[in-house]
Amino acid sequence: MHHEVWHFSDYVMLVVSAIFINNILLARFLGNCPFLGTSKRMDTAFSMACAVTFVLGCTGPITWLIEKYLLIPYDLLYLETLAFILTIAVFVQLVEMAIRKISQPLYRALGIYLPLITTNCAVLGTCFLNIKEKFNFIQTVVFSIASAMGFGLALIIMAGIRERFNFARIPKNFQDTSIGLITAGLIGLSFFAFQGLAK
């Protein structure tokens, strides 16, 4: 399919698949650390979703270009992981500087999880998936942004639920991380309902 001409409906299916069917977080289980760490408040979750979308929307296509026009022609594929992480790190630094200048409260709220985007396996994993699936440049752009949107959607849903925990009577043994993981599992199960769309 990668060598065929893609039509508009193919791109729509790619977007639907990345967001709902093969959600990078709920189906592939990549990016759990920031997912649990920044989903306690809606504003922090939304900001993290925007930051990840920007970083992945930029780094996905750039890492594809690096792979195709630098690593493969010069037989440097053994540097693939290092090159991808360095590319992501540069954009994370740009986002971090921008947020620190625009909103100090948001910068403090994101805390350690903002620089951790550099090693966020959801971002790095999507860059590798672009290569593994043999996407062309346009497909890479679409898939990268759609995957980030899927990550953001899961994060915002999780934040909406976790904000209600403040008003719920949760047994002591299930508080904090435990109830967070249980909730993440239930959200993941609910997303399996979208598997039927693939058929």
C-alpha positions as CSV (number, residue, x, y, z in Angstrom):
1,M,0.0,0.0,0.0
2,H,2.9,2.3,0.6
3,H,3.8,2.3,-3.1
4,E,0.2,3.1,-4.2
5,V,-1.2,6.5,-4.8
6,W,-3.1,7.6,-1.7
7,H,-6.4,9.3,-1.9
8,F,-8.1,11.7,0.5
9,S,-10.0,8.8,2.1
10,D,-6.7,7.0,2.8
11,Y,-5.5,10.0,4.7
12,V,-8.7,10.3,6.6
13,M,-8.4,6.7,7.6
14,L,-4.8,7.3,8.7
15,V,-5.9,10.1,10.9
16,V,-8.8,8.1,12.4
17,S,-6.4,5.2,13.0
18,A,-3.7,7.3,14.7
19,I,-6.2,9.0,17.0
20,F,-8.6,6.3,17.9
21,I,-7.7,2.8,16.6
22,N,-4.0,2.7,17.2
23,N,-3.7,5.5,19.8
24,I,0.0,6.0,20.6
25,L,-0.8,6.0,24.3
26,L,-3.8,3.8,24.8
27,A,-3.1,1.1,22.2
28,R,0.7,1.2,21.9
29,F,1.3,2.2,25.6
30,L,3.9,4.8,24.8
31,G,4.2,8.0,26.8
32,N,2.8,6.8,30.1
33,C,5.0,8.9,32.3
34,P,3.8,12.4,31.2
35,F,0.3,10.9,30.8
36,L,0.1,10.1,34.5
37,G,2.2,13.0,35.6
38,T,0.4,15.9,33.8
39,S,-3.2,14.7,33.8
40,K,-4.1,15.8,37.4
41,R,-5.4,19.2,36.1
42,M,-7.1,20.0,32.9
43,D,-5.1,23.2,32.2
44,T,-1.8,21.4,32.6
45,A,-3.0,18.4,30.5
46,F,-4.2,20.7,27.7
47,S,-0.8,22.6,27.7
48,M,1.1,19.4,27.6
49,A,-1.1,18.1,24.7
50,C,-0.3,21.4,22.8
51,A,3.4,21.1,23.5
52,V,3.6,17.5,22.4
53,T,1.6,18.3,19.2
54,F,4.0,21.1,18.3
55,V,7.1,19.1,19.0
56,L,5.9,15.9,17.2
57,G,4.4,17.9,14.3
58,C,7.8,19.4,13.7
59,T,10.1,16.5,14.6
60,G,8.2,13.7,12.8
61,P,8.8,15.2,9.3
62,I,12.4,16.4,10.2
63,T,13.5,13.0,11.4
64,W,12.0,11.5,8.3
65,L,14.1,13.9,6.2
66,I,17.2,13.2,8.3
67,E,16.6,9.4,7.8
68,K,16.1,9.7,4.0
69,Y,18.7,12.3,3.0
70,L,21.4,11.9,5.6
71,L,21.4,8.6,7.5
72,I,20.6,6.2,4.6
73,P,22.7,7.9,1.8
74,Y,25.8,8.1,4.1
75,D,25.2,4.7,5.7
76,L,24.8,6.2,9.2
77,L,21.7,4.2,10.3
78,Y,23.5,3.2,13.5
79,L,23.1,6.9,14.6
80,E,19.4,6.8,14.0
81,T,18.3,6.9,17.7
82,L,20.9,9.5,18.6
83,A,19.9,11.7,15.7
84,F,16.2,11.5,16.5
85,I,16.7,12.3,20.2
86,L,18.9,15.3,19.4
87,T,16.2,16.6,16.9
88,I,13.5,16.2,19.5
89,A,15.7,17.8,22.2
90,V,16.2,20.9,20.1
91,F,12.5,21.5,19.6
92,V,11.7,20.7,23.2
93,Q,14.2,23.4,24.2
94,L,12.4,25.9,21.9
95,V,9.0,25.1,23.4
96,E,10.5,25.3,27.0
97,M,12.0,28.8,26.3
98,A,8.7,30.0,24.7
99,I,6.5,28.8,27.6
100,R,8.9,30.2,30.2
101,K,8.7,33.6,28.5
102,I,4.9,33.6,27.9
103,S,3.6,32.0,31.1
104,Q,5.7,31.4,34.2
105,P,2.7,29.7,36.1
106,L,2.3,27.2,33.2
107,Y,6.1,26.6,33.1
108,R,6.1,25.8,36.8
109,A,3.0,23.6,36.5
110,L,4.5,21.5,33.7
111,G,7.7,21.2,35.8
112,I,10.0,18.3,35.0
113,Y,7.6,16.8,32.5
114,L,8.3,19.5,29.9
115,P,12.0,18.6,29.4
116,L,11.0,15.0,29.6
117,I,9.3,15.4,26.2
118,T,12.8,14.9,24.9
119,T,12.7,11.2,26.0
120,N,8.9,10.9,25.7
121,C,8.7,7.5,24.1
122,A,5.4,8.6,22.4
123,V,7.3,11.2,20.5
124,L,10.3,9.1,19.7
125,G,8.1,6.1,19.0
126,T,6.0,8.0,16.4
127,C,9.2,9.1,14.6
128,F,10.3,5.4,14.4
129,L,6.8,4.3,13.3
130,N,7.0,6.8,10.4
131,I,10.2,5.0,9.2
132,K,8.9,1.5,10.0
133,E,5.6,2.0,8.1
134,K,7.6,3.4,5.1
135,F,5.4,6.5,4.9
136,N,6.2,9.2,2.4
137,F,6.7,12.8,3.6
138,I,3.1,13.8,3.4
139,Q,2.0,10.7,5.2
140,T,4.6,11.3,7.8
141,V,3.3,14.8,8.5
142,V,-0.3,13.6,8.7
143,F,0.6,10.6,10.9
144,S,2.8,12.7,13.3
145,I,0.2,15.3,13.9
146,A,-2.6,12.8,14.2
147,S,-0.6,10.7,16.7
148,A,0.0,13.8,18.8
149,M,-3.7,14.6,18.7
150,G,-4.4,11.1,19.9
151,F,-2.0,11.5,22.7
152,G,-3.6,14.9,23.6
153,L,-7.1,13.4,23.4
154,A,-6.2,10.6,25.9
155,L,-4.5,13.1,28.2
156,I,-7.5,15.5,28.2
157,I,-10.0,12.7,28.8
158,M,-7.8,11.4,31.7
159,A,-7.5,14.9,33.2
160,G,-11.3,15.4,33.0
161,I,-11.8,12.1,35.0
162,R,-9.0,12.7,37.5
163,E,-10.3,16.1,38.4
164,R,-13.4,14.4,39.7
165,F,-11.3,12.2,42.0
166,N,-11.2,15.2,44.4
167,F,-14.9,14.7,45.0
168,A,-14.9,10.9,45.0
169,R,-14.4,8.6,48.0
170,I,-11.5,6.4,46.8
171,P,-10.3,3.6,49.1
172,K,-6.8,4.5,50.5
173,N,-5.1,1.6,48.8
174,F,-6.3,2.8,45.4
175,Q,-5.4,6.5,45.7
176,D,-3.0,8.4,43.5
177,T,-1.0,6.3,41.0
178,S,-3.1,3.1,41.6
179,I,-6.5,4.7,40.6
180,G,-4.7,6.6,37.8
181,L,-3.4,3.3,36.3
182,I,-6.8,1.7,36.7
183,T,-8.5,4.6,35.0
184,A,-6.0,4.6,32.2
185,G,-6.7,0.9,31.6
186,L,-10.5,1.5,31.5
187,I,-10.0,4.4,29.0
188,G,-7.8,2.1,26.9
189,L,-10.5,-0.6,26.9
190,S,-13.1,1.9,25.8
191,F,-10.9,2.9,22.8
192,F,-10.9,-0.8,21.7
193,A,-14.5,-0.2,20.6
194,F,-13.0,1.8,17.7
195,Q,-11.3,-1.3,16.3
196,G,-14.4,-2.0,14.3
197,L,-13.7,1.1,12.2
198,A,-10.7,-0.6,10.8
199,K,-13.0,-3.2,9.2
